[in-house]
């Protein structure tokens, strides 16, 4: 069965390139999340006095950084969703 595509682009190489882009984005975002999470856990394990620094009465650095770790996971997820919707899905549509 012959696959008809627009132009002289080999569909197999296009699929491979698209898969490589997706893997690269996923790995970069995963490494970013791991650095954020393990950085916070490292501070928690090895530098508790730093995290105990009082920024204002009732607010320590740990109370600020903890939610920022959670918010960063949502932000990285949003980055991936936006990339997938704009780049990956468009690439899939171009393959059809």
Biopython code that builds the backbone (N, CA, C, O; Angstrom):
import numpy as np
from Bio.PDB.StructureBuilder import StructureBuilder

atoms = [
    (1, "UNK", "N", (0.838, -1.175, 0.000)),
    (1, "UNK", "CA", (0.000, 0.000, 0.000)),
    (1, "UNK", "C", (0.884, 1.239, 0.000)),
    (1, "UNK", "O", (1.779, 1.362, 0.835)),
    (2, "UNK", "N", (0.644, 2.140, -0.914)),
    (2, "UNK", "CA", (1.446, 3.352, -1.036)),
    (2, "UNK", "C", (0.801, 4.470, -0.227)),
    (2, "UNK", "O", (-0.405, 4.700, -0.315)),
    (3, "UNK", "N", (1.622, 5.162, 0.562)),
    (3, "UNK", "CA", (1.132, 6.281, 1.362)),
    (3, "UNK", "C", (1.351, 7.553, 0.570)),
    (3, "UNK", "O", (2.456, 7.824, 0.100)),
    (4, "UNK", "N", (0.292, 8.331, 0.427)),
    (4, "UNK", "CA", (0.380, 9.587, -0.299)),
    (4, "UNK", "C", (0.561, 10.708, 0.715)),
    (4, "UNK", "O", (-0.236, 10.866, 1.639)),
    (5, "UNK", "N", (1.614, 11.476, 0.527)),
    (5, "UNK", "CA", (1.864, 12.614, 1.414)),
    (5, "UNK", "C", (2.092, 13.852, 0.573)),
    (5, "UNK", "O", (2.342, 13.772, -0.629)),
    (6, "UNK", "N", (2.002, 14.986, 1.222)),
    (6, "UNK", "CA", (2.274, 16.219, 0.500)),
    (6, "UNK", "C", (3.777, 16.409, 0.396)),
    (6, "UNK", "O", (4.477, 16.326, 1.405)),
    (7, "UNK", "N", (4.279, 16.656, -0.779)),
    (7, "UNK", "CA", (5.713, 16.855, -0.980)),
    (7, "UNK", "C", (6.452, 15.534, -1.083)),
    (7, "UNK", "O", (5.839, 14.474, -1.214)),
    (8, "UNK", "N", (7.763, 15.606, -1.024)),
    (8, "UNK", "CA", (8.608, 14.428, -1.140)),
    (8, "UNK", "C", (9.182, 14.010, 0.210)),
    (8, "UNK", "O", (10.312, 13.529, 0.283)),
    (9, "UNK", "N", (8.414, 14.190, 1.267)),
    (9, "UNK", "CA", (8.889, 13.865, 2.604)),
    (9, "UNK", "C", (8.570, 12.410, 2.904)),
    (9, "UNK", "O", (7.441, 11.958, 2.715)),
    (10, "UNK", "N", (9.573, 11.686, 3.374)),
    (10, "UNK", "CA", (9.381, 10.304, 3.765)),
    (10, "UNK", "C", (8.607, 10.269, 5.088)),
    (10, "UNK", "O", (9.078, 10.823, 6.080)),
    (11, "UNK", "N", (7.426, 9.628, 5.125)),
    (11, "UNK", "CA", (6.631, 9.619, 6.359)),
    (11, "UNK", "C", (7.341, 8.963, 7.532)),
    (11, "UNK", "O", (7.163, 9.379, 8.677)),
    (12, "UNK", "N", (8.143, 7.945, 7.259)),
    (12, "UNK", "CA", (8.839, 7.260, 8.347)),
    (12, "UNK", "C", (9.841, 8.185, 9.032)),
    (12, "UNK", "O", (9.955, 8.178, 10.258)),
    (13, "UNK", "N", (10.565, 8.978, 8.249)),
    (13, "UNK", "CA", (11.529, 9.901, 8.856)),
    (13, "UNK", "C", (10.820, 11.028, 9.591)),
    (13, "UNK", "O", (11.322, 11.518, 10.603)),
    (14, "UNK", "N", (9.659, 11.445, 9.095)),
    (14, "UNK", "CA", (8.883, 12.481, 9.775)),
    (14, "UNK", "C", (8.364, 11.989, 11.112)),
    (14, "UNK", "O", (8.395, 12.722, 12.101)),
    (15, "UNK", "N", (7.889, 10.757, 11.148)),
    (15, "UNK", "CA", (7.404, 10.177, 12.398)),
    (15, "UNK", "C", (8.563, 10.047, 13.386)),
    (15, "UNK", "O", (8.412, 10.355, 14.568)),
    (16, "UNK", "N", (9.700, 9.598, 12.910)),
    (16, "UNK", "CA", (10.872, 9.460, 13.769)),
    (16, "UNK", "C", (11.331, 10.802, 14.324)),
    (16, "UNK", "O", (11.678, 10.900, 15.501)),
    (17, "UNK", "N", (11.334, 11.835, 13.488)),
    (17, "UNK", "CA", (11.746, 13.166, 13.942)),
    (17, "UNK", "C", (10.761, 13.719, 14.968)),
    (17, "UNK", "O", (11.159, 14.337, 15.955)),
    (18, "UNK", "N", (9.493, 13.492, 14.726)),
    (18, "UNK", "CA", (8.461, 13.960, 15.652)),
    (18, "UNK", "C", (8.559, 13.229, 16.989)),
    (18, "UNK", "O", (8.415, 13.840, 18.049)),
    (19, "UNK", "N", (8.801, 11.934, 16.935)),
    (19, "UNK", "CA", (8.960, 11.147, 18.163)),
    (19, "UNK", "C", (10.204, 11.598, 18.932)),
    (19, "UNK", "O", (10.190, 11.649, 20.162)),
    (20, "UNK", "N", (11.273, 11.923, 18.210)),
    (20, "UNK", "CA", (12.501, 12.388, 18.853)),
    (20, "UNK", "C", (12.275, 13.736, 19.537)),
    (20, "UNK", "O", (12.771, 13.965, 20.640)),
    (21, "UNK", "N", (11.525, 14.631, 18.881)),
    (21, "UNK", "CA", (11.203, 15.922, 19.497)),
    (21, "UNK", "C", (10.398, 15.724, 20.773)),
    (21, "UNK", "O", (10.668, 16.361, 21.792)),
    (22, "UNK", "N", (9.414, 14.845, 20.713)),
    (22, "UNK", "CA", (8.568, 14.604, 21.884)),
    (22, "UNK", "C", (9.382, 14.031, 23.031)),
    (22, "UNK", "O", (9.210, 14.432, 24.182)),
    (23, "UNK", "N", (10.265, 13.096, 22.720)),
    (23, "UNK", "CA", (11.121, 12.509, 23.746)),
    (23, "UNK", "C", (12.039, 13.565, 24.358)),
    (23, "UNK", "O", (12.228, 13.593, 25.574)),
    (24, "UNK", "N", (12.606, 14.426, 23.531)),
    (24, "UNK", "CA", (13.493, 15.480, 24.014)),
    (24, "UNK", "C", (12.759, 16.423, 24.954)),
    (24, "UNK", "O", (13.261, 16.752, 26.029)),
    (25, "UNK", "N", (11.569, 16.858, 24.549)),
    (25, "UNK", "CA", (10.788, 17.761, 25.400)),
    (25, "UNK", "C", (10.425, 17.069, 26.707)),
    (25, "UNK", "O", (10.542, 17.665, 27.778)),
    (26, "UNK", "N", (9.989, 15.830, 26.629)),
    (26, "UNK", "CA", (9.609, 15.093, 27.839)),
    (26, "UNK", "C", (10.798, 14.916, 28.776)),
    (26, "UNK", "O", (10.650, 15.063, 29.990)),
    (27, "UNK", "N", (11.961, 14.607, 28.241)),
    (27, "UNK", "CA", (13.147, 14.434, 29.084)),
    (27, "UNK", "C", (13.595, 15.743, 29.729)),
    (27, "UNK", "O", (13.961, 15.767, 30.904)),
    (28, "UNK", "N", (13.566, 16.815, 28.970)),
    (28, "UNK", "CA", (13.966, 18.117, 29.517)),
    (28, "UNK", "C", (13.030, 18.528, 30.649)),
    (28, "UNK", "O", (13.487, 18.975, 31.701)),
    (29, "UNK", "N", (11.734, 18.381, 30.439)),
    (29, "UNK", "CA", (10.777, 18.753, 31.474)),
    (29, "UNK", "C", (10.871, 17.819, 32.682)),
    (29, "UNK", "O", (10.715, 18.262, 33.820)),
    (30, "UNK", "N", (11.122, 16.547, 32.445)),
    (30, "UNK", "CA", (11.280, 15.601, 33.558)),
    (30, "UNK", "C", (12.518, 15.925, 34.382)),
    (30, "UNK", "O", (12.469, 15.896, 35.612)),
    (31, "UNK", "N", (13.623, 16.234, 33.716)),
    (31, "UNK", "CA", (14.847, 16.590, 34.429)),
    (31, "UNK", "C", (14.634, 17.887, 35.216)),
    (31, "UNK", "O", (15.103, 18.012, 36.348)),
    (32, "UNK", "N", (13.935, 18.843, 34.623)),
    (32, "UNK", "CA", (13.655, 20.095, 35.331)),
    (32, "UNK", "C", (12.854, 19.822, 36.605)),
    (32, "UNK", "O", (13.156, 20.386, 37.656)),
    (33, "UNK", "N", (11.839, 18.962, 36.520)),
    (33, "UNK", "CA", (11.028, 18.654, 37.697)),
    (33, "UNK", "C", (11.842, 17.915, 38.744)),
    (33, "UNK", "O", (11.685, 18.161, 39.940)),
    (34, "UNK", "N", (12.709, 17.016, 38.307)),
    (34, "UNK", "CA", (13.545, 16.280, 39.257)),
    (34, "UNK", "C", (14.529, 17.213, 39.967)),
    (34, "UNK", "O", (14.765, 17.067, 41.166)),
    (35, "UNK", "N", (15.094, 18.156, 39.245)),
    (35, "UNK", "CA", (16.021, 19.114, 39.852)),
    (35, "UNK", "C", (15.283, 19.958, 40.894)),
    (35, "UNK", "O", (15.796, 20.187, 41.989)),
    (36, "UNK", "N", (14.086, 20.415, 40.549)),
    (36, "UNK", "CA", (13.301, 21.220, 41.492)),
    (36, "UNK", "C", (12.956, 20.402, 42.731)),
    (36, "UNK", "O", (13.170, 20.852, 43.856)),
    (37, "UNK", "N", (12.425, 19.206, 42.526)),
    (37, "UNK", "CA", (11.983, 18.386, 43.649)),
    (37, "UNK", "C", (13.148, 17.936, 44.522)),
    (37, "UNK", "O", (13.119, 18.119, 45.739)),
    (38, "UNK", "N", (14.166, 17.351, 43.910)),
    (38, "UNK", "CA", (15.287, 16.855, 44.703)),
    (38, "UNK", "C", (16.117, 17.993, 45.284)),
    (38, "UNK", "O", (16.759, 17.818, 46.320)),
    (39, "UNK", "N", (16.115, 19.153, 44.635)),
    (39, "UNK", "CA", (16.762, 20.320, 45.231)),
    (39, "UNK", "C", (16.076, 20.728, 46.520)),
    (39, "UNK", "O", (16.730, 21.025, 47.520)),
    (40, "UNK", "N", (14.744, 20.739, 46.487)),
    (40, "UNK", "CA", (13.990, 21.071, 47.697)),
    (40, "UNK", "C", (14.194, 20.004, 48.762)),
    (40, "UNK", "O", (14.393, 20.332, 49.932)),
    (41, "UNK", "N", (14.147, 18.742, 48.380)),
    (41, "UNK", "CA", (14.346, 17.663, 49.346)),
    (41, "UNK", "C", (15.771, 17.683, 49.914)),
    (41, "UNK", "O", (15.983, 17.373, 51.086)),
    (42, "UNK", "N", (16.747, 18.054, 49.068)),
    (42, "UNK", "CA", (18.118, 18.169, 49.541)),
    (42, "UNK", "C", (18.258, 19.277, 50.575)),
    (42, "UNK", "O", (18.934, 19.111, 51.591)),
    (43, "UNK", "N", (17.611, 20.412, 50.308)),
    (43, "UNK", "CA", (17.611, 21.484, 51.303)),
    (43, "UNK", "C", (16.934, 21.020, 52.587)),
    (43, "UNK", "O", (17.405, 21.303, 53.689)),
    (44, "UNK", "N", (15.835, 20.312, 52.431)),
    (44, "UNK", "CA", (15.088, 19.829, 53.595)),
    (44, "UNK", "C", (15.934, 18.856, 54.414)),
    (44, "UNK", "O", (15.869, 18.859, 55.644)),
    (45, "UNK", "N", (16.716, 18.032, 53.745)),
    (45, "UNK", "CA", (17.515, 17.024, 54.442)),
    (45, "UNK", "C", (18.814, 17.587, 55.013)),
    (45, "UNK", "O", (19.228, 17.210, 56.109)),
    (46, "UNK", "N", (19.454, 18.490, 54.271)),
    (46, "UNK", "CA", (20.805, 18.886, 54.642)),
    (46, "UNK", "C", (20.963, 20.329, 55.113)),
    (46, "UNK", "O", (22.018, 20.687, 55.636)),
    (47, "UNK", "N", (19.947, 21.158, 54.942)),
    (47, "UNK", "CA", (20.081, 22.560, 55.368)),
    (47, "UNK", "C", (18.773, 23.078, 55.961)),
    (47, "UNK", "O", (18.204, 24.065, 55.494)),
    (48, "UNK", "N", (18.319, 22.388, 56.996)),
    (48, "UNK", "CA", (17.072, 22.796, 57.648)),
    (48, "UNK", "C", (17.133, 24.218, 58.212)),
    (48, "UNK", "O", (16.128, 24.928, 58.165)),
    (49, "UNK", "N", (18.271, 24.652, 58.741)),
    (49, "UNK", "CA", (18.296, 26.038, 59.229)),
    (49, "UNK", "C", (17.986, 27.063, 58.126)),
    (49, "UNK", "O", (17.336, 28.075, 58.389)),
    (50, "UNK", "N", (18.442, 26.808, 56.908)),
    (50, "UNK", "CA", (18.127, 27.726, 55.810)),
    (50, "UNK", "C", (16.627, 27.751, 55.558)),
    (50, "UNK", "O", (16.033, 28.821, 55.426)),
    (51, "UNK", "N", (16.014, 26.573, 55.492)),
    (51, "UNK", "CA", (14.570, 26.525, 55.257)),
    (51, "UNK", "C", (13.789, 27.093, 56.435)),
    (51, "UNK", "O", (12.648, 27.524, 56.271)),
    (52, "UNK", "N", (14.389, 27.096, 57.613)),
    (52, "UNK", "CA", (13.735, 27.648, 58.785)),
    (52, "UNK", "C", (13.867, 29.156, 58.897)),
    (52, "UNK", "O", (13.372, 29.758, 59.850)),
    (53, "UNK", "N", (14.535, 29.767, 57.926)),
    (53, "UNK", "CA", (14.701, 31.217, 57.946)),
    (53, "UNK", "C", (13.337, 31.891, 57.931)),
    (53, "UNK", "O", (12.510, 31.620, 57.059)),
    (54, "UNK", "N", (13.110, 32.756, 58.886)),
    (54, "UNK", "CA", (11.831, 33.464, 58.981)),
    (54, "UNK", "C", (11.870, 34.672, 58.048)),
    (54, "UNK", "O", (12.714, 35.557, 58.191)),
    (55, "UNK", "N", (10.945, 34.695, 57.094)),
    (55, "UNK", "CA", (10.862, 35.811, 56.156)),
    (55, "UNK", "C", (10.031, 36.948, 56.733)),
    (55, "UNK", "O", (10.348, 38.123, 56.543)),
    (56, "UNK", "N", (8.983, 36.593, 57.427)),
    (56, "UNK", "CA", (8.144, 37.530, 58.167)),
    (56, "UNK", "C", (7.440, 36.717, 59.240)),
    (56, "UNK", "O", (7.406, 35.491, 59.136)),
    (57, "UNK", "N", (6.895, 37.322, 60.231)),
    (57, "UNK", "CA", (6.282, 36.539, 61.306)),
    (57, "UNK", "C", (5.256, 35.523, 60.765)),
    (57, "UNK", "O", (4.303, 35.883, 60.076)),
    (58, "UNK", "N", (5.485, 34.252, 61.100)),
    (58, "UNK", "CA", (4.592, 33.180, 60.669)),
    (58, "UNK", "C", (4.882, 32.629, 59.288)),
    (58, "UNK", "O", (4.156, 31.755, 58.815)),
    (59, "UNK", "N", (5.933, 33.118, 58.621)),
    (59, "UNK", "CA", (6.244, 32.679, 57.260)),
    (59, "UNK", "C", (7.727, 32.365, 57.141)),
    (59, "UNK", "O", (8.572, 33.257, 57.218)),
    (60, "UNK", "N", (8.035, 31.078, 56.951)),
    (60, "UNK", "CA", (9.428, 30.673, 56.762)),
    (60, "UNK", "C", (9.691, 30.401, 55.284)),
    (60, "UNK", "O", (8.771, 30.325, 54.470)),
    (61, "UNK", "N", (10.945, 30.259, 54.972)),
    (61, "UNK", "CA", (11.334, 29.972, 53.584)),
    (61, "UNK", "C", (10.753, 28.641, 53.121)),
    (61, "UNK", "O", (10.380, 28.495, 51.957)),
    (62, "UNK", "N", (10.677, 27.670, 54.029)),
    (62, "UNK", "CA", (10.126, 26.363, 53.687)),
    (62, "UNK", "C", (8.654, 26.453, 53.295)),
    (62, "UNK", "O", (8.215, 25.761, 52.376)),
    (63, "UNK", "N", (7.898, 27.287, 53.972)),
    (63, "UNK", "CA", (6.479, 27.446, 53.667)),
    (63, "UNK", "C", (6.298, 28.101, 52.299)),
    (63, "UNK", "O", (5.280, 27.882, 51.643)),
    (64, "UNK", "N", (7.250, 28.885, 51.870)),
    (64, "UNK", "CA", (7.190, 29.509, 50.547)),
    (64, "UNK", "C", (7.639, 28.520, 49.470)),
    (64, "UNK", "O", (6.985, 28.388, 48.436)),
    (65, "UNK", "N", (8.750, 27.829, 49.710)),
    (65, "UNK", "CA", (9.303, 26.934, 48.690)),
    (65, "UNK", "C", (8.458, 25.676, 48.471)),
    (65, "UNK", "O", (8.382, 25.179, 47.347)),
    (66, "UNK", "N", (7.829, 25.159, 49.514)),
    (66, "UNK", "CA", (7.011, 23.948, 49.375)),
    (66, "UNK", "C", (5.915, 24.098, 48.331)),
    (66, "UNK", "O", (5.848, 23.299, 47.397)),
    (67, "UNK", "N", (5.051, 25.108, 48.468)),
    (67, "UNK", "CA", (4.030, 25.304, 47.438)),
    (67, "UNK", "C", (4.611, 25.652, 46.063)),
    (67, "UNK", "O", (4.014, 25.325, 45.038)),
    (68, "UNK", "N", (5.771, 26.312, 46.042)),
    (68, "UNK", "CA", (6.389, 26.610, 44.744)),
    (68, "UNK", "C", (6.803, 25.341, 44.007)),
    (68, "UNK", "O", (6.759, 25.299, 42.777)),
    (69, "UNK", "N", (7.200, 24.313, 44.739)),
    (69, "UNK", "CA", (7.521, 23.020, 44.107)),
    (69, "UNK", "C", (6.267, 22.452, 43.451)),
    (69, "UNK", "O", (6.323, 21.965, 42.322)),
    (70, "UNK", "N", (5.154, 22.511, 44.144)),
    (70, "UNK", "CA", (3.895, 21.994, 43.599)),
    (70, "UNK", "C", (3.443, 22.830, 42.411)),
    (70, "UNK", "O", (3.027, 22.282, 41.390)),
    (71, "UNK", "N", (3.521, 24.138, 42.532)),
    (71, "UNK", "CA", (3.125, 25.026, 41.436)),
    (71, "UNK", "C", (4.022, 24.802, 40.221)),
    (71, "UNK", "O", (3.552, 24.860, 39.085)),
    (72, "UNK", "N", (5.310, 24.547, 40.453)),
    (72, "UNK", "CA", (6.220, 24.308, 39.325)),
    (72, "UNK", "C", (5.839, 23.044, 38.565)),
    (72, "UNK", "O", (6.013, 22.981, 37.348)),
    (73, "UNK", "N", (5.321, 22.034, 39.266)),
    (73, "UNK", "CA", (4.897, 20.818, 38.557)),
    (73, "UNK", "C", (3.711, 21.116, 37.644)),
    (73, "UNK", "O", (3.643, 20.600, 36.529)),
    (74, "UNK", "N", (2.779, 21.944, 38.109)),
    (74, "UNK", "CA", (1.655, 22.340, 37.258)),
    (74, "UNK", "C", (2.136, 23.193, 36.084)),
    (74, "UNK", "O", (1.640, 23.051, 34.967)),
    (75, "UNK", "N", (3.094, 24.073, 36.337)),
    (75, "UNK", "CA", (3.625, 24.931, 35.276)),
    (75, "UNK", "C", (4.335, 24.101, 34.199)),
    (75, "UNK", "O", (4.166, 24.352, 33.006)),
    (76, "UNK", "N", (5.125, 23.116, 34.624)),
    (76, "UNK", "CA", (5.814, 22.265, 33.646)),
    (76, "UNK", "C", (4.818, 21.413, 32.867)),
    (76, "UNK", "O", (5.007, 21.159, 31.678)),
    (77, "UNK", "N", (3.768, 20.977, 33.535)),
    (77, "UNK", "CA", (2.709, 20.228, 32.844)),
    (77, "UNK", "C", (2.035, 21.124, 31.802)),
    (77, "UNK", "O", (1.749, 20.682, 30.689)),
    (78, "UNK", "N", (1.787, 22.375, 32.166)),
    (78, "UNK", "CA", (1.184, 23.324, 31.232)),
    (78, "UNK", "C", (2.098, 23.560, 30.028)),
    (78, "UNK", "O", (1.626, 23.639, 28.894)),
    (79, "UNK", "N", (3.392, 23.672, 30.274)),
    (79, "UNK", "CA", (4.350, 23.850, 29.181)),
    (79, "UNK", "C", (4.256, 22.671, 28.213)),
    (79, "UNK", "O", (4.243, 22.861, 26.997)),
    (80, "UNK", "N", (4.191, 21.454, 28.756)),
    (80, "UNK", "CA", (4.113, 20.280, 27.889)),
    (80, "UNK", "C", (2.805, 20.256, 27.109)),
    (80, "UNK", "O", (2.807, 19.958, 25.914)),
    (81, "UNK", "N", (1.699, 20.562, 27.758)),
    (81, "UNK", "CA", (0.402, 20.548, 27.077)),
    (81, "UNK", "C", (0.375, 21.579, 25.953)),
    (81, "UNK", "O", (-0.087, 21.287, 24.849)),
    (82, "UNK", "N", (0.870, 22.783, 26.232)),
    (82, "UNK", "CA", (0.906, 23.808, 25.182)),
    (82, "UNK", "C", (1.806, 23.383, 24.029)),
    (82, "UNK", "O", (1.450, 23.568, 22.865)),
    (83, "UNK", "N", (2.971, 22.814, 24.341)),
    (83, "UNK", "CA", (3.861, 22.345, 23.282)),
    (83, "UNK", "C", (3.202, 21.244, 22.473)),
    (83, "UNK", "O", (3.260, 21.251, 21.243)),
    (84, "UNK", "N", (2.580, 20.303, 23.158)),
    (84, "UNK", "CA", (1.944, 19.186, 22.460)),
    (84, "UNK", "C", (0.815, 19.669, 21.564)),
    (84, "UNK", "O", (0.661, 19.186, 20.442)),
    (85, "UNK", "N", (0.037, 20.604, 22.045)),
    (85, "UNK", "CA", (-1.080, 21.106, 21.241)),
    (85, "UNK", "C", (-0.609, 21.905, 20.037)),
    (85, "UNK", "O", (-1.215, 21.834, 18.968)),
    (86, "UNK", "N", (0.456, 22.656, 20.200)),
    (86, "UNK", "CA", (0.909, 23.532, 19.113)),
    (86, "UNK", "C", (1.868, 22.855, 18.142)),
    (86, "UNK", "O", (1.794, 23.091, 16.936)),
    (87, "UNK", "N", (2.762, 22.022, 18.649)),
    (87, "UNK", "CA", (3.812, 21.445, 17.802)),
    (87, "UNK", "C", (3.521, 19.985, 17.474)),
    (87, "UNK", "O", (3.484, 19.610, 16.302)),
    (88, "UNK", "N", (3.317, 19.171, 18.485)),
    (88, "UNK", "CA", (3.160, 17.735, 18.271)),
    (88, "UNK", "C", (1.885, 17.419, 17.493)),
    (88, "UNK", "O", (1.922, 16.673, 16.514)),
    (89, "UNK", "N", (0.763, 17.983, 17.925)),
    (89, "UNK", "CA", (-0.499, 17.711, 17.218)),
    (89, "UNK", "C", (-0.468, 18.244, 15.787)),
    (89, "UNK", "O", (-1.013, 17.618, 14.879)),
    (90, "UNK", "N", (0.167, 19.393, 15.586)),
    (90, "UNK", "CA", (0.294, 19.917, 14.226)),
    (90, "UNK", "C", (1.160, 18.990, 13.370)),
    (90, "UNK", "O", (0.872, 18.781, 12.192)),
    (91, "UNK", "N", (2.209, 18.440, 13.959)),
    (91, "UNK", "CA", (3.048, 17.487, 13.233)),
    (91, "UNK", "C", (2.293, 16.221, 12.877)),
    (91, "UNK", "O", (2.466, 15.681, 11.784)),
    (92, "UNK", "N", (1.453, 15.741, 13.790)),
    (92, "UNK", "CA", (0.632, 14.561, 13.498)),
    (92, "UNK", "C", (-0.349, 14.862, 12.373)),
    (92, "UNK", "O", (-0.543, 14.043, 11.475)),
    (93, "UNK", "N", (-0.964, 16.038, 12.424)),
    (93, "UNK", "CA", (-1.900, 16.416, 11.352)),
    (93, "UNK", "C", (-1.205, 16.500, 10.003)),
    (93, "UNK", "O", (-1.786, 16.128, 8.984)),
    (94, "UNK", "N", (0.037, 16.988, 9.985)),
    (94, "UNK", "CA", (0.781, 17.088, 8.729)),
    (94, "UNK", "C", (1.156, 15.726, 8.169)),
    (94, "UNK", "O", (1.384, 15.592, 6.967)),
    (95, "UNK", "N", (1.223, 14.716, 9.026)),
    (95, "UNK", "CA", (1.553, 13.372, 8.556)),
    (95, "UNK", "C", (0.376, 12.715, 7.854)),
    (95, "UNK", "O", (0.567, 11.810, 7.042)),
    (96, "UNK", "N", (-0.809, 13.147, 8.147)),
    (96, "UNK", "CA", (-2.007, 12.515, 7.561)),
    (96, "UNK", "C", (-2.302, 12.978, 6.193)),
    (96, "UNK", "O", (-3.275, 12.530, 5.587)),
]
sb = StructureBuilder()
sb.init_structure("model")
sb.init_model(0)
sb.init_chain("A")
sb.init_seg("    ")
for serial, (resi, resn, name, xyz) in enumerate(atoms, 1):
    if name == "N":
        sb.init_residue(resn, " ", resi, " ")
    sb.init_atom(name, np.array(xyz, "f"), 0.0, 1.0, " ", f" {name:<3s}", serial, name[0])
structure = sb.get_structure()
